[in-house]
């Protein structure tokens, strides 16, 4: 069902400073920060040969990652994202097997302008999982 690892998302208190660490210390290619108000985050993508790192900073008072950063002031890994060919078929198969989809269970358009769903971390070894249709 799942395809390749699309990205690992890391919530950070300062996305520009985190981008500098990846760019200047690790020599990675990083995008410019982009504020995505509908998603409540400012995002920077660290582009690697085999995947991406998504650096997320809360944007606005209702940011979905604000509580995570309050619990982890230094930041930390937030979720992993796997690609799927058909997000509805993946959702239906997973829920039939007892997995819980967060929210109303319907795909939303994610930060990459593709349909996404998030799966409950208690069903996946303590890890928040995002599925993205490609």
C-alpha positions as a Markdown table, in Angstrom:
| # | Residue | x | y | z |
|---|---|---|---|---|
| 1 | Unk | 0.0 | 0.0 | 0.0 |
| 2 | Unk | 2.5 | 2.7 | 1.0 |
| 3 | Unk | 5.1 | 3.9 | -1.5 |
| 4 | Unk | 8.2 | 5.8 | -0.9 |
| 5 | Unk | 8.9 | 8.1 | 2.1 |
| 6 | Unk | 7.9 | 11.5 | 0.9 |
| 7 | Unk | 9.2 | 13.5 | 3.9 |
| 8 | Unk | 9.9 | 13.7 | 7.6 |
| 9 | Unk | 8.4 | 16.7 | 9.3 |
| 10 | Unk | 10.2 | 18.5 | 12.1 |
| 11 | Unk | 8.6 | 21.3 | 14.1 |
| 12 | Unk | 11.0 | 24.0 | 15.0 |
| 13 | Unk | 10.8 | 27.3 | 16.9 |
| 14 | Unk | 12.6 | 29.3 | 14.2 |
| 15 | Unk | 12.4 | 27.9 | 10.7 |
| 16 | Unk | 15.0 | 30.3 | 9.3 |
| 17 | Unk | 17.6 | 29.3 | 12.0 |
| 18 | Unk | 16.8 | 25.6 | 11.4 |
| 19 | Unk | 17.1 | 26.0 | 7.6 |
| 20 | Unk | 20.6 | 27.6 | 8.2 |
| 21 | Unk | 21.7 | 24.6 | 10.2 |
| 22 | Unk | 20.7 | 22.2 | 7.3 |
| 23 | Unk | 22.2 | 24.5 | 4.7 |
| 24 | Unk | 25.4 | 25.8 | 6.4 |
| 25 | Unk | 26.3 | 22.9 | 8.7 |
| 26 | Unk | 25.1 | 19.9 | 6.7 |
| 27 | Unk | 25.4 | 21.4 | 3.2 |
| 28 | Unk | 21.9 | 20.6 | 2.2 |
| 29 | Unk | 19.8 | 22.5 | -0.4 |
| 30 | Unk | 16.9 | 24.3 | 1.3 |
| 31 | Unk | 14.0 | 26.2 | 0.0 |
| 32 | Unk | 13.0 | 29.7 | 1.0 |
| 33 | Unk | 10.5 | 29.9 | 3.9 |
| 34 | Unk | 6.9 | 30.0 | 2.8 |
| 35 | Unk | 4.0 | 30.9 | 5.1 |
| 36 | Unk | 0.9 | 28.8 | 4.4 |
| 37 | Unk | -1.8 | 30.5 | 6.4 |
| 38 | Unk | -4.5 | 27.9 | 5.6 |
| 39 | Unk | -2.3 | 25.2 | 7.1 |
| 40 | Unk | -1.1 | 27.4 | 10.0 |
| 41 | Unk | 2.6 | 26.8 | 9.3 |
| 42 | Unk | 5.7 | 28.4 | 7.8 |
| 43 | Unk | 7.5 | 25.7 | 5.9 |
| 44 | Unk | 11.0 | 25.1 | 4.5 |
| 45 | Unk | 11.9 | 22.1 | 2.5 |
| 46 | Unk | 15.3 | 20.4 | 2.8 |
| 47 | Unk | 15.8 | 18.6 | -0.5 |
| 48 | Unk | 17.7 | 15.4 | -0.3 |
| 49 | Unk | 18.5 | 12.8 | -3.0 |
| 50 | Unk | 16.0 | 10.3 | -1.7 |
| 51 | Unk | 13.4 | 12.3 | 0.2 |
| 52 | Unk | 12.7 | 15.7 | 1.9 |
| 53 | Unk | 12.8 | 17.1 | 5.4 |
| 54 | Unk | 9.9 | 19.5 | 6.0 |
| 55 | Unk | 10.8 | 22.1 | 8.7 |
| 56 | Unk | 7.6 | 23.6 | 10.2 |
| 57 | Unk | 7.2 | 26.7 | 12.3 |
| 58 | Unk | 3.8 | 27.6 | 13.8 |
| 59 | Unk | 2.1 | 30.4 | 11.8 |
| 60 | Unk | -0.9 | 32.1 | 13.5 |
| 61 | Unk | -2.6 | 31.5 | 16.8 |
| 62 | Unk | -4.5 | 28.4 | 15.6 |
| 63 | Unk | -1.5 | 26.6 | 14.1 |
| 64 | Unk | -1.9 | 22.8 | 14.3 |
| 65 | Unk | 1.8 | 22.5 | 15.4 |
| 66 | Unk | 1.7 | 25.2 | 18.1 |
| 67 | Unk | 0.8 | 22.7 | 20.9 |
| 68 | Unk | 3.5 | 20.3 | 19.8 |
| 69 | Unk | 6.1 | 23.1 | 20.1 |
| 70 | Unk | 4.8 | 24.2 | 23.5 |
| 71 | Unk | 5.3 | 20.6 | 24.7 |
| 72 | Unk | 8.7 | 20.4 | 22.9 |
| 73 | Unk | 10.2 | 24.0 | 23.1 |
| 74 | Unk | 13.3 | 23.0 | 21.2 |
| 75 | Unk | 11.4 | 21.3 | 18.4 |
| 76 | Unk | 11.3 | 17.7 | 17.3 |
| 77 | Unk | 10.1 | 15.2 | 14.8 |
| 78 | Unk | 6.4 | 15.7 | 14.2 |
| 79 | Unk | 5.4 | 13.1 | 11.5 |
| 80 | Unk | 6.5 | 10.9 | 8.6 |
| 81 | Unk | 4.7 | 11.1 | 5.3 |
| 82 | Unk | 4.3 | 8.1 | 2.9 |
| 83 | Unk | 3.1 | 8.3 | -0.6 |
| 84 | Unk | 0.1 | 6.3 | -1.7 |
| 85 | Unk | -1.4 | 5.9 | -5.2 |
| 86 | Unk | -5.0 | 6.1 | -4.1 |
| 87 | Unk | -5.7 | 7.9 | -0.8 |
| 88 | Unk | -9.4 | 6.8 | -0.6 |
| 89 | Unk | -8.5 | 3.1 | -1.2 |
| 90 | Unk | -5.7 | 3.4 | 1.4 |
| 91 | Unk | -8.0 | 5.0 | 3.9 |
| 92 | Unk | -10.7 | 2.4 | 3.4 |
| 93 | Unk | -8.2 | -0.5 | 3.7 |
| 94 | Unk | -6.6 | 1.0 | 6.9 |
| 95 | Unk | -9.9 | 1.7 | 8.6 |
| 96 | Unk | -11.2 | -1.8 | 7.8 |
| 97 | Unk | -8.1 | -3.0 | 9.7 |
| 98 | Unk | -8.9 | -0.8 | 12.7 |
| 99 | Unk | -6.6 | 2.2 | 12.0 |
| 100 | Unk | -8.0 | 5.6 | 13.0 |
| 101 | Unk | -7.9 | 8.5 | 10.6 |
| 102 | Unk | -7.7 | 11.9 | 12.3 |
| 103 | Unk | -10.2 | 14.7 | 11.7 |
| 104 | Unk | -13.4 | 13.8 | 9.7 |
| 105 | Unk | -11.7 | 11.1 | 7.8 |
| 106 | Unk | -11.8 | 12.9 | 4.5 |
| 107 | Unk | -8.6 | 13.9 | 2.6 |
| 108 | Unk | -7.6 | 17.6 | 2.8 |
| 109 | Unk | -5.3 | 19.4 | 0.4 |
| 110 | Unk | -1.9 | 19.4 | 2.1 |
| 111 | Unk | 1.1 | 21.7 | 1.9 |
| 112 | Unk | 2.2 | 20.1 | -1.3 |
| 113 | Unk | -1.2 | 20.8 | -2.9 |
| 114 | Unk | -2.0 | 17.1 | -2.9 |
| 115 | Unk | -4.7 | 15.1 | -0.9 |
| 116 | Unk | -3.5 | 14.0 | 2.5 |
| 117 | Unk | -4.7 | 12.2 | 5.6 |
| 118 | Unk | -3.2 | 11.8 | 9.0 |
| 119 | Unk | -3.4 | 8.5 | 11.0 |
| 120 | Unk | -3.5 | 8.3 | 14.7 |
| 121 | Unk | -0.1 | 7.8 | 16.3 |
| 122 | Unk | -1.3 | 5.2 | 18.8 |
| 123 | Unk | -2.1 | 2.9 | 15.8 |
| 124 | Unk | 1.4 | 3.3 | 14.3 |
| 125 | Unk | 4.0 | 2.7 | 17.0 |
| 126 | Unk | 3.6 | 6.2 | 18.5 |
| 127 | Unk | 4.3 | 8.0 | 15.2 |
| 128 | Unk | 1.9 | 10.4 | 13.5 |
| 129 | Unk | 1.7 | 9.2 | 9.9 |
| 130 | Unk | 0.6 | 11.3 | 7.0 |
| 131 | Unk | -0.5 | 9.7 | 3.7 |
| 132 | Unk | -0.1 | 11.8 | 0.6 |
| 133 | Unk | -1.6 | 10.8 | -2.8 |
| 134 | Unk | 0.9 | 11.1 | -5.6 |
